Each structure stands twice: as structure tokens, then as C-alpha cells.
Amino acid sequence: MGKGITSAISVRFNDGTDPGNAVMIRIDAMIDDGEVTIGAFRRLAAERYYWIVVE
């Protein structure tokens, strides 16, 4: 996680069921800002996303 992030909930797709970045961007738009590189819901790496709880 990035500097200053105290707590986050991870979403990982390790079994090949990754729905793809386009799907995760749509989910981000519903719960955050629609951009997975910034905001509370972010893409950390391929197949890895997280929701920042405390920053």
C-alpha cells in the first residue's frame, strides 16, 4: 500500500477469474470516483485492487 495508508481491504483475483480493469473501473464509478489510479478504491497491480479504509 502507499505511504500514509493505515488500513485497506484488498480485492484479489488469483484464480484466473479477474473480470478485467474495465469492470473494476465501473465498480469504482459506483463507489468512488471512477478512476482506479486515485481515490479510495485503487488498483495496486494487475489483478489487485483495494479500498482504503484509513489514510
Biopython code that builds the backbone (N, CA, C, O; Angstrom):
import numpy as np
from Bio.PDB.StructureBuilder import StructureBuilder

atoms = [
    (1, "MET", "N", (0.842, -1.177, 0.000)),
    (1, "MET", "CA", (0.000, 0.000, 0.000)),
    (1, "MET", "C", (0.886, 1.239, 0.000)),
    (1, "MET", "O", (2.069, 1.174, 0.336)),
    (2, "GLY", "N", (0.308, 2.341, -0.374)),
    (2, "GLY", "CA", (1.051, 3.581, -0.450)),
    (2, "GLY", "C", (1.383, 4.158, 0.911)),
    (2, "GLY", "O", (0.799, 3.769, 1.922)),
    (3, "LYS", "N", (2.295, 5.058, 0.930)),
    (3, "LYS", "CA", (2.693, 5.726, 2.165)),
    (3, "LYS", "C", (1.499, 6.466, 2.751)),
    (3, "LYS", "O", (0.768, 7.151, 2.036)),
    (4, "GLY", "N", (1.308, 6.321, 4.063)),
    (4, "GLY", "CA", (0.232, 7.002, 4.741)),
    (4, "GLY", "C", (-1.066, 6.225, 4.813)),
    (4, "GLY", "O", (-2.015, 6.693, 5.442)),
    (5, "ILE", "N", (-1.148, 5.050, 4.189)),
    (5, "ILE", "CA", (-2.349, 4.226, 4.263)),
    (5, "ILE", "C", (-2.224, 3.306, 5.465)),
    (5, "ILE", "O", (-1.304, 2.492, 5.545)),
    (6, "THR", "N", (-3.160, 3.442, 6.399)),
    (6, "THR", "CA", (-3.129, 2.665, 7.633)),
    (6, "THR", "C", (-3.885, 1.355, 7.491)),
    (6, "THR", "O", (-3.439, 0.322, 7.991)),
    (7, "SER", "N", (-5.024, 1.389, 6.816)),
    (7, "SER", "CA", (-5.868, 0.208, 6.711)),
    (7, "SER", "C", (-6.566, 0.187, 5.351)),
    (7, "SER", "O", (-7.019, 1.218, 4.855)),
    (8, "ALA", "N", (-6.643, -1.013, 4.754)),
    (8, "ALA", "CA", (-7.327, -1.168, 3.469)),
    (8, "ALA", "C", (-7.875, -2.578, 3.342)),
    (8, "ALA", "O", (-7.384, -3.507, 3.981)),
    (9, "ILE", "N", (-8.889, -2.728, 2.518)),
    (9, "ILE", "CA", (-9.469, -4.032, 2.215)),
    (9, "ILE", "C", (-9.039, -4.392, 0.806)),
    (9, "ILE", "O", (-9.247, -3.623, -0.132)),
    (10, "SER", "N", (-8.442, -5.555, 0.664)),
    (10, "SER", "CA", (-7.893, -5.985, -0.618)),
    (10, "SER", "C", (-8.899, -6.797, -1.421)),
    (10, "SER", "O", (-9.676, -7.571, -0.863)),
    (11, "VAL", "N", (-8.873, -6.611, -2.731)),
    (11, "VAL", "CA", (-9.652, -7.417, -3.669)),
    (11, "VAL", "C", (-8.643, -8.016, -4.635)),
    (11, "VAL", "O", (-7.976, -7.286, -5.367)),
    (12, "ARG", "N", (-8.524, -9.350, -4.645)),
    (12, "ARG", "CA", (-7.532, -10.010, -5.496)),
    (12, "ARG", "C", (-8.194, -11.101, -6.325)),
    (12, "ARG", "O", (-9.149, -11.738, -5.881)),
    (13, "PHE", "N", (-7.683, -11.308, -7.523)),
    (13, "PHE", "CA", (-8.193, -12.345, -8.424)),
    (13, "PHE", "C", (-7.034, -13.266, -8.788)),
    (13, "PHE", "O", (-6.416, -13.099, -9.839)),
    (14, "ASN", "N", (-6.742, -14.218, -7.941)),
    (14, "ASN", "CA", (-5.599, -15.110, -8.133)),
    (14, "ASN", "C", (-5.934, -16.377, -8.901)),
    (14, "ASN", "O", (-5.028, -17.115, -9.288)),
    (15, "ASP", "N", (-7.195, -16.645, -9.128)),
    (15, "ASP", "CA", (-7.586, -17.920, -9.735)),
    (15, "ASP", "C", (-7.969, -17.798, -11.211)),
    (15, "ASP", "O", (-8.597, -18.700, -11.764)),
    (16, "GLY", "N", (-7.599, -16.707, -11.837)),
    (16, "GLY", "CA", (-7.896, -16.539, -13.255)),
    (16, "GLY", "C", (-9.278, -15.994, -13.548)),
    (16, "GLY", "O", (-9.696, -15.972, -14.705)),
    (17, "THR", "N", (-10.003, -15.550, -12.517)),
    (17, "THR", "CA", (-11.356, -15.038, -12.728)),
    (17, "THR", "C", (-11.401, -13.512, -12.777)),
    (17, "THR", "O", (-12.475, -12.923, -12.657)),
    (18, "ASP", "N", (-10.255, -12.871, -12.951)),
    (18, "ASP", "CA", (-10.191, -11.412, -12.993)),
    (18, "ASP", "C", (-11.163, -10.888, -14.049)),
    (18, "ASP", "O", (-11.033, -11.233, -15.224)),
    (19, "PRO", "N", (-12.135, -10.061, -13.655)),
    (19, "PRO", "CA", (-13.102, -9.548, -14.619)),
    (19, "PRO", "C", (-12.535, -8.470, -15.533)),
    (19, "PRO", "O", (-13.196, -8.058, -16.487)),
    (20, "GLY", "N", (-11.320, -8.010, -15.252)),
    (20, "GLY", "CA", (-10.682, -7.007, -16.091)),
    (20, "GLY", "C", (-10.806, -5.605, -15.540)),
    (20, "GLY", "O", (-11.708, -5.300, -14.760)),
    (21, "ASN", "N", (-9.894, -4.765, -15.955)),
    (21, "ASN", "CA", (-9.837, -3.391, -15.463)),
    (21, "ASN", "C", (-11.101, -2.608, -15.817)),
    (21, "ASN", "O", (-11.546, -1.776, -15.026)),
    (22, "ALA", "N", (-11.681, -2.856, -16.979)),
    (22, "ALA", "CA", (-12.887, -2.121, -17.388)),
    (22, "ALA", "C", (-14.036, -2.358, -16.406)),
    (22, "ALA", "O", (-14.768, -1.425, -16.075)),
    (23, "VAL", "N", (-14.197, -3.581, -15.946)),
    (23, "VAL", "CA", (-15.248, -3.903, -14.979)),
    (23, "VAL", "C", (-14.947, -3.217, -13.649)),
    (23, "VAL", "O", (-15.846, -2.658, -13.022)),
    (24, "MET", "N", (-13.697, -3.256, -13.220)),
    (24, "MET", "CA", (-13.327, -2.653, -11.942)),
    (24, "MET", "C", (-13.476, -1.136, -11.990)),
    (24, "MET", "O", (-13.787, -0.521, -10.969)),
    (25, "ILE", "N", (-13.264, -0.526, -13.139)),
    (25, "ILE", "CA", (-13.486, 0.921, -13.292)),
    (25, "ILE", "C", (-14.972, 1.241, -13.129)),
    (25, "ILE", "O", (-15.320, 2.254, -12.522)),
    (26, "ARG", "N", (-15.848, 0.392, -13.660)),
    (26, "ARG", "CA", (-17.293, 0.606, -13.481)),
    (26, "ARG", "C", (-17.692, 0.476, -12.015)),
    (26, "ARG", "O", (-18.516, 1.245, -11.521)),
    (27, "ILE", "N", (-17.108, -0.495, -11.323)),
    (27, "ILE", "CA", (-17.376, -0.647, -9.892)),
    (27, "ILE", "C", (-16.866, 0.582, -9.151)),
    (27, "ILE", "O", (-17.552, 1.107, -8.273)),
    (28, "ASP", "N", (-15.673, 1.041, -9.497)),
    (28, "ASP", "CA", (-15.098, 2.245, -8.883)),
    (28, "ASP", "C", (-16.025, 3.448, -9.088)),
    (28, "ASP", "O", (-16.194, 4.266, -8.184)),
    (29, "ALA", "N", (-16.614, 3.551, -10.257)),
    (29, "ALA", "CA", (-17.519, 4.675, -10.542)),
    (29, "ALA", "C", (-18.754, 4.642, -9.635)),
    (29, "ALA", "O", (-19.309, 5.691, -9.307)),
    (30, "MET", "N", (-19.176, 3.463, -9.237)),
    (30, "MET", "CA", (-20.334, 3.344, -8.354)),
    (30, "MET", "C", (-20.001, 3.677, -6.902)),
    (30, "MET", "O", (-20.847, 4.200, -6.177)),
    (31, "ILE", "N", (-18.781, 3.379, -6.477)),
    (31, "ILE", "CA", (-18.444, 3.543, -5.056)),
    (31, "ILE", "C", (-17.440, 4.648, -4.771)),
    (31, "ILE", "O", (-17.253, 5.029, -3.616)),
    (32, "ASP", "N", (-16.792, 5.168, -5.807)),
    (32, "ASP", "CA", (-15.750, 6.172, -5.591)),
    (32, "ASP", "C", (-15.791, 7.214, -6.704)),
    (32, "ASP", "O", (-16.802, 7.892, -6.887)),
    (33, "ASP", "N", (-14.694, 7.341, -7.446)),
    (33, "ASP", "CA", (-14.582, 8.429, -8.419)),
    (33, "ASP", "C", (-14.449, 7.977, -9.874)),
    (33, "ASP", "O", (-14.306, 8.814, -10.765)),
    (34, "GLY", "N", (-14.495, 6.665, -10.128)),
    (34, "GLY", "CA", (-14.398, 6.160, -11.496)),
    (34, "GLY", "C", (-13.002, 6.083, -12.050)),
    (34, "GLY", "O", (-12.824, 5.816, -13.238)),
    (35, "GLU", "N", (-12.011, 6.308, -11.227)),
    (35, "GLU", "CA", (-10.600, 6.275, -11.650)),
    (35, "GLU", "C", (-9.835, 5.393, -10.673)),
    (35, "GLU", "O", (-9.687, 5.753, -9.505)),
    (36, "VAL", "N", (-9.342, 4.238, -11.134)),
    (36, "VAL", "CA", (-8.699, 3.282, -10.230)),
    (36, "VAL", "C", (-7.251, 3.620, -9.876)),
    (36, "VAL", "O", (-6.600, 2.862, -9.156)),
    (37, "THR", "N", (-6.743, 4.738, -10.371)),
    (37, "THR", "CA", (-5.373, 5.118, -10.008)),
    (37, "THR", "C", (-5.339, 6.115, -8.854)),
    (37, "THR", "O", (-4.279, 6.376, -8.285)),
    (38, "ILE", "N", (-6.496, 6.667, -8.513)),
    (38, "ILE", "CA", (-6.589, 7.620, -7.403)),
    (38, "ILE", "C", (-7.870, 7.342, -6.626)),
    (38, "ILE", "O", (-8.674, 6.506, -7.040)),
    (39, "GLY", "N", (-8.068, 8.023, -5.521)),
    (39, "GLY", "CA", (-9.298, 7.872, -4.749)),
    (39, "GLY", "C", (-9.207, 6.782, -3.706)),
    (39, "GLY", "O", (-8.123, 6.272, -3.423)),
    (40, "ALA", "N", (-10.346, 6.423, -3.131)),
    (40, "ALA", "CA", (-10.383, 5.428, -2.065)),
    (40, "ALA", "C", (-10.313, 3.999, -2.597)),
    (40, "ALA", "O", (-9.824, 3.113, -1.897)),
    (41, "PHE", "N", (-10.788, 3.754, -3.816)),
    (41, "PHE", "CA", (-10.703, 2.434, -4.442)),
    (41, "PHE", "C", (-9.643, 2.521, -5.522)),
    (41, "PHE", "O", (-9.782, 3.285, -6.476)),
    (42, "ARG", "N", (-8.574, 1.733, -5.373)),
    (42, "ARG", "CA", (-7.436, 1.857, -6.294)),
    (42, "ARG", "C", (-6.942, 0.514, -6.789)),
    (42, "ARG", "O", (-7.114, -0.516, -6.138)),
    (43, "ARG", "N", (-6.323, 0.553, -7.960)),
    (43, "ARG", "CA", (-5.635, -0.621, -8.498)),
    (43, "ARG", "C", (-4.206, -0.572, -7.991)),
    (43, "ARG", "O", (-3.501, 0.416, -8.200)),
    (44, "LEU", "N", (-3.780, -1.629, -7.331)),
    (44, "LEU", "CA", (-2.432, -1.709, -6.808)),
    (44, "LEU", "C", (-1.496, -2.327, -7.831)),
    (44, "LEU", "O", (-0.367, -1.867, -8.004)),
    (45, "ALA", "N", (-1.957, -3.365, -8.506)),
    (45, "ALA", "CA", (-1.176, -4.083, -9.517)),
    (45, "ALA", "C", (-2.160, -4.910, -10.335)),
    (45, "ALA", "O", (-3.362, -4.904, -10.067)),
    (46, "ALA", "N", (-1.650, -5.614, -11.320)),
    (46, "ALA", "CA", (-2.522, -6.469, -12.127)),
    (46, "ALA", "C", (-3.283, -7.419, -11.213)),
    (46, "ALA", "O", (-2.682, -8.094, -10.378)),
    (47, "GLU", "N", (-4.581, -7.474, -11.364)),
    (47, "GLU", "CA", (-5.467, -8.341, -10.611)),
    (47, "GLU", "C", (-5.525, -8.018, -9.117)),
    (47, "GLU", "O", (-5.981, -8.848, -8.330)),
    (48, "ARG", "N", (-5.070, -6.820, -8.709)),
    (48, "ARG", "CA", (-5.079, -6.444, -7.295)),
    (48, "ARG", "C", (-5.627, -5.031, -7.123)),
    (48, "ARG", "O", (-5.094, -4.069, -7.677)),
    (49, "TYR", "N", (-6.693, -4.928, -6.353)),
    (49, "TYR", "CA", (-7.349, -3.645, -6.076)),
    (49, "TYR", "C", (-7.542, -3.545, -4.575)),
    (49, "TYR", "O", (-7.534, -4.561, -3.880)),
    (50, "TYR", "N", (-7.715, -2.338, -4.070)),
    (50, "TYR", "CA", (-8.005, -2.201, -2.659)),
    (50, "TYR", "C", (-8.839, -0.965, -2.376)),
    (50, "TYR", "O", (-8.805, 0.019, -3.115)),
    (51, "TRP", "N", (-9.590, -1.042, -1.285)),
    (51, "TRP", "CA", (-10.436, 0.037, -0.795)),
    (51, "TRP", "C", (-9.761, 0.576, 0.450)),
    (51, "TRP", "O", (-9.587, -0.155, 1.426)),
    (52, "ILE", "N", (-9.374, 1.855, 0.432)),
    (52, "ILE", "CA", (-8.692, 2.458, 1.570)),
    (52, "ILE", "C", (-9.713, 2.768, 2.650)),
    (52, "ILE", "O", (-10.702, 3.456, 2.399)),
    (53, "VAL", "N", (-9.473, 2.264, 3.843)),
    (53, "VAL", "CA", (-10.361, 2.470, 4.972)),
    (53, "VAL", "C", (-9.864, 3.680, 5.773)),
    (53, "VAL", "O", (-10.649, 4.561, 6.123)),
    (54, "VAL", "N", (-8.564, 3.717, 6.059)),
    (54, "VAL", "CA", (-7.965, 4.807, 6.823)),
    (54, "VAL", "C", (-6.681, 5.240, 6.126)),
    (54, "VAL", "O", (-5.790, 4.426, 5.885)),
    (55, "GLU", "N", (-6.596, 6.521, 5.808)),
    (55, "GLU", "CA", (-5.387, 7.047, 5.165)),
    (55, "GLU", "C", (-4.800, 8.121, 6.036)),
    (55, "GLU", "O", (-3.774, 8.706, 5.688)),
]
sb = StructureBuilder()
sb.init_structure("model")
sb.init_model(0)
sb.init_chain("A")
sb.init_seg("    ")
for serial, (resi, resn, name, xyz) in enumerate(atoms, 1):
    if name == "N":
        sb.init_residue(resn, " ", resi, " ")
    sb.init_atom(name, np.array(xyz, "f"), 0.0, 1.0, " ", f" {name:<3s}", serial, name[0])
structure = sb.get_structure()
